[in-house]
Amino acid sequence: MPSPSRYPRTMIGTYQRFNMGVRPKRQWPIFTLIIWLASFPKTWMHRARIDKSAVPKDLQPPYFLLCNHNSFMDFMNMSRAIFPHRANYVVAIDGFIGREWLLRNVGCIGNRKFTHSISLVKNMLIARNMGTIVVLFPEARYSLCGTASALPDSVGKMVKRMNVPVVTLIAHGHHVNSPFWHVGNRGVKPVNSVMKQLISAEETQSLSVEEINARLGQEFVYDDFAWQKKQGIQVSQPDRAEGLHKVLYQCPSCLTEYQMESSGNLLRCAACHTVWEMTESGELVAQNTPGRDADQGATGRDADQGAETHNTENRFSHIPDWYEWQRQNVRQEVEAGHYRFQSAVRIESLPNAKRFVVFEEPGLLTHNMNGFELNGRCQGEDFTVSWPVSQLYACHIEYDYFKKGDCVDLNTNDDTFYIYPTRPDFAVTKIALATEELHRYWQATKGDSN
């Protein structure tokens, strides 16, 4: 085992690392054809409609394409939208597992989520110089409930460096068809998306980074469940609520966290026994309003707040409203300085694209007002990796990742850690919300003075 001085402190273990510096390749024509053959039938099955009325007819590559992210169908929809042109795509390292050669020749550019990589910037510029479309999903994760996620400020800086037209592709209906919390195919149709040139090449240089980010923020606004209701889309699968408790982890009736359950088309609280039905139109309807003192089971809330929310189960018929209510509760914990999570964890890492490395000994994950800290042991040596609040504006989470359980995905430039809490009472959704709210709070109270 080499001494710590022989490698950066964030590089855990002596494993070969994924080479982020490999130059991107132009997509092989045979792979372009295969992508088209896979994408067109899939999008036709869902009667996908792509509105390109705001795309100049003379637009040609290279350009910078930014897409929202709700399901794997986003990739097929994007491939159809850019037809007949090829592209280079920014793809997280887990997409390369066991197929690095293939993805390299498809034109993929490797990256680790929520990190600052000079190699990524260089490779995107190389792809631009090759005259291809450079595709980025700037939210860097699937939406948890069909609404937009925060975009990093660095996107505006990258837009200026790219110095090519910026095109957006915002899809609607992909989350309803295959929600992140219950991946599958619900046969939703028609789905639709809007493709537009948002910023011209000239504007990328005349606009400030702040103006570019503001324009992008205004464009990346969507709500798949509101879209479903407006379009009159009905989802009749009997298990349509399965997994929803992973997103909606706190009961609005009794305020208890981590006691939500789901099965079939029902969502229920095991603490107060309130039950909601998820209708075919994607709304939640309370099936009962059991009597219960509202302060029982409350977590970090006073009785007054509990009394205010008691017997108001139907106020969250819209799933994103429930999700944002949870965010507000997390924000209160953060602003009061009370937020803290700690658990023993199982750790797996992905130093390269060959396989996961399973750490034999358990570690400890702490998430508090200072950020994340992971303590563990690898190849006989103890390690500590920290992610301060200032560094992470968001984090990536997974639900039942490869049937191993719910996990938090934290990255350095050299490692990707899949961290599985072992305590019974937790929700990775709350950890994700807390990461965003901690960064927001840091920006408001400390970031401006640094």
N, C-alpha and C positions, 0 to 999 in steps of 0.2 A: 504494500500500500504506500503510494507516494506521500510525502509530507505535504501539508496544506500549502506550503509556499510554492509548490510546483504547478499549481493550477488555481484559477480564480476561486474565491471562497464560495461562489454560487454554483460551481461545478461539483456536483456530488457524485463520488465514485469515479472509477477509472474507465468507464465505458466510452466507446467511440461515439462521437457526437454527430448529429445530423448536420450536414454541410449546408449552411444557409447561403454560402457564397457562390454556389454553383450557378453559372449563368443560365438564364431561362432560354428555352429553345422555341423556335417557331413550331407550332403544332403540325405534326406530320399529317399530310393530306388524308391518309387512310383513317386516322383517328377523327379527323373532321367529319368524314363521311359517316363513321360509326356513330358519332355524337348526334348527327342529324337523324340517322335512322332510328335512334333510341328516343330522341326528343320529340319529333313531330307526332308520331302515333300517341305518345303519352299526353301531349297537350291537346291533341284532337279528341282524345277520349273524354277530356274534361271541357271540351268546347271552349278552349282558352281564346280570349279575345285580347288583342294587343293594340291599343290606341297609339298610333305613331304620328298623329296629326301635328304634334309640336316638335317633330324632328325635321330639320331642313332636308329636302329631297336630295341635295347635293352633299350631304354629310358623308364623309369617307374616313376610314381609319387613317392615322391613329386618333383615338379619343379615349377618354377616361369614363368608364361605365360604373356607376354606383347603384347597387341593388339592395332592396330590403330583404329580410331573411326570415322565413317562416317554416319552410320545410325543404326536403330534397327536391321537390318539384321546381323550386326557384331556379335551379341550374338548368333544367330542361326548358323552362320558359324563357330564360335568358338566351340559351343557344338558338331558340327559334327567333327571338327578337332581333338578334344581330345577323341572322342569315342574309346573305351568303358569305359572311366574313368569319374569319377565325379569330381567336383571342388567346391571351395569356391571363391566367387566373391566380389570384392570391388564395392559397389553401393552407389551412392549419395542418400542423405536422401529423396529427392523428389520421388525417385523410390519406397519408402516404404509407400507412402501416402495411407491410407485405406487398406493396405495389409501387415502390419508389420509381423504378425504371419506367413503368407505364405512365405515371403522372408527370414525370419529367418530360416525356415525349409528347404528352397531351398539351404541354405548355404551362404546367402549374409552377407557381413560385411558392416555395415553402415559407412558413412563418409560424411563430409561437404567439398565441393570443395575448393581447394586452401587454405587449412588450414594445420597447423602442429599439428597432433594428436598423442599423445603417445598411446592412446587406439587403434588406427588403427594399429600401428606398433606391439603392443602386440598381437592383434587378428590375424594379418597375420602370425605371428610366431606360434601361437597356431594352426592355420589351417595347416601350414607346418608340425608341429609335429603330426598332425592327419594323415599325409601321403597322403593328397590330393593335387591337383593342385591348386595353388593360382593364380587367374586371375586378372590382373589390366589393365585398359585402361589409360595409363599414361598421355595422352593428356588431359584427364578430361573433354572433351566436344566434341561434334560433330564438324568436320571440317566445316568451313564456305564456302569454295570453293573447296573442294576435294584435298587439299594439307596439308602437315604436320604442326602441331602446335608445339610450343616449349615444350620441356620436362623439368621437374624440376630437379635441381641438386640432390635433395633428392633421386631420383630413384637409382642412383649409390650407395648411402649409404645403401638403403634397399636391394639391390642386395647382398652386402657384408654380411649383417645381416642374410639374408635368407640362404646363404651358400648351395644352391641347383642349379642345372642347370637352366640357363635362356634361355627360348624359346620365339621366336617372331612369331607373325602371322600378316602379312601385307596383307590386302585385297585390291583388285582393282575392281572398278565398282559399289560399294555400294553407293557412292555419286551420281554418274550419275543416278542410279536407283531411289534414293530417297534423293534429296538434302535437306540440313537443311533448306533452304529458301523456299522450296515447298515440304513438306513431302508427300509421296504417294508411288505408285508402278508403275514405267514406263515400267515394263516388260523387263528390260535389261538382256540379256543373250548372250553368257555365261559370268559369272563373274569368277574371279580367285583370288587366294591368295597363298602366299608362307609362309610355316611354316619351321622354322629352329632352331636348337640349336645354339644360338649365343655365349654363354659363358658356359663353363663346371663348375661343382662344384669346382674343384680345382682352376680354373682361377678366380672365385669370390673372392678368398683369396689372390691370387698372384698379380692380377691387382689392380692398385690404383683406387680410386673413379673417378678421372678424366679420366683415361683410359677406365673405364667401360662406363661412360657417353659419351665419344667420340665414342665408338663402337655402342652404342645405337643410337646416333645422326646420324651416317652414315646409320644405318638400317632403321630408321624412315624417309625415303624420298620417297614420292609418289606424283603423280599428276593424279587424276582421269580423267581430261579432256584430258590430253596428252594420257593417256591410251585409252580413247574412240576413239580418232583419229587414234591411231596406230592399234587398233583392228577393225576399220571400223564399229563401233557400231552406228546405226541410232536410234534416238529417235523421233518418229513421232507425239507424243502427241501435239495437237494444242496449249496447254497452257504451253509449256515447259519453257518459260521465266518468267512465273508468279512468282513474289516475288524476282526476281534477283536484283531489285533496292535496296533491303535492304542490300545486300552485296556490290554492286557497287553504292555507294551513291554520288560520285563526277563525274561530266561530264568532260571528257578529252578535249572536244572541247572548252568550255567556262570557265571551271574550277569551275563552281558553285557547291556548296555542297547542298545536301538535296532537290534537285529539280528533281531527277531521278524518273521515273515511269515505270511500267511494266504491260503488259497485253498480253494475248495470247502468241505469239512467238516474241513479240517486246519489246525492251527497249528504252526509250526515255527520253530526257532532256526537262523539261517544260520551262526552261529558254531560251535556244537557238534553241529548236525544232529539234535537231539532233535525228535521229532514227536509231537504230541498230536492225537487225533481228538475232535471235538465230537460227542457222541452225540445221538440224537434226543431224549433226555431232558434235554439241556442241560448234561451233565457232560463233563469232559475226561479222556481216558484216554491215557496215554503208549503210543506204538506201538513205541518202541525206547528203549534206555538205553545210548547209545554211550559208550565209555570216553573219558575226557578228564580232565586234571588240573583240579580244580575251581577253582584260582586263576587259570587262564587266562581272559582276557576279563573278569575281575572289575573292577568300577568302584567304587573307594572302599571295597572290602571286603578284609579280610585273609584269608590262606589258611585260618585256622581256621574262619572262617565259611563259606568255600567248601567245605571238607571236610565241614562239617556238613550242607550242602544237596545235596552230590553224590549222584546216584542216588536222589533222593527226588522224582522228577518227578510221581508220582501223588498226592502229598500235597495238590496243588492241583486236585483234580477239580472243586471248587466254584469257579466263576469269581470271585465276590466275595472268596474267601479269597486268591486270587492277587493281586487288586487291593489288598487290605489289607496283604499282605506287602510290596508295593511301597511303600505308604504308610509302613510301619515303616522301610524302608530310607531313604526320603527324610527321615523324622523323625531318623534317626541322623545324616545329613549336616547337618541344621539344628542339632541340639543340639551337634554338634562344631564348628559355625561354618564348615563347608566348602562349604555349598551356593552354587553360582554357575552362572548360564547367561548367555551373551552370543552374539548373532548379528546379522549384517546382516539387515535385514528389508525386505520390501515393505510399504508402508502404504497403506491405504484408509481414508477416514473417512466418517462418515454424519452431517453436521451437521444435515440435515433429512431428510424422508421422500421427497424427489424422486429422488435417485440417489446412488450411491457416488462419492466424489471420490478419484481415483487420484493419489497423489503420484508425480511423475515421477522423483524422486531417491530412492535407497535411504536407509533410516535405520538406526539401531542400537538394539537392545533389550537392556537389561541387567536381569537379575533376580538379586538376591543377598540377603544378610542384611538389607539396608536396604529392600528392596522392589523395585518396578519403576521403571525410568527409560527413557524413550523420547526419543531424539534424532533430529531430522529437519530437513527443509527444505520449506517450503510457501510458494508465491507469492513466491519469491526471498528469504525470510528464514529464518534458523535458529530452531529452537524446541527446548525441552526440557520434557517433562511428567513429573512424578514421582508415584508412588503409594506412600507409605510403608507399611510392614508394618502399622502400627496402623490404617490406613484400609481395607484389604481383608481381609475374613475368607475370601473366596473370589474366584475369577474365572471368567469364562465362556470356554469354548473351543469350537471347531468343527472337525469332521473334514471335509476336502475341501469347504470352504464354497463353494457354487456352482461346484464343479469347479476352484477356484483353488488348493486346497491346504489343509493344516491351519493354523489360526490361533488367536491369542489375541485376545480381545475385551476391550479396556480402555476405560473410560468416565470422562469428567468430566461436569459438569452441562451442558456446551455441546457436547461432541463424543463420538462413539463411534469408536474406532480399531480396525480389523481389521488385525492385525499378523501377517505371514506370514514366519517365519524362513526363511532361505535356506540355512543350513548343512545338510548331509545327515544329521547325527547328532543328532536331537532327538526329543522326544515332547511334544506339548502336554499330554498327560495328566500327565506328571511336573511340568510347570509348574503345572498346576492343583493337584496334590497339595502341591507346595512352597508355594504361596500359602496354603493352609489350615494347613499345619504351621508356617510362619513366623509366622502370626498367633497360632496356639495357643501357640507358644513365647514370643512377645512378651507375651501375656496372663499366662503363667506366671511370666515373669522380670522384666518391666518394667511391664506394664499395671497391676498392682496398686499400684505405687508412684507412678503418675501421677495 
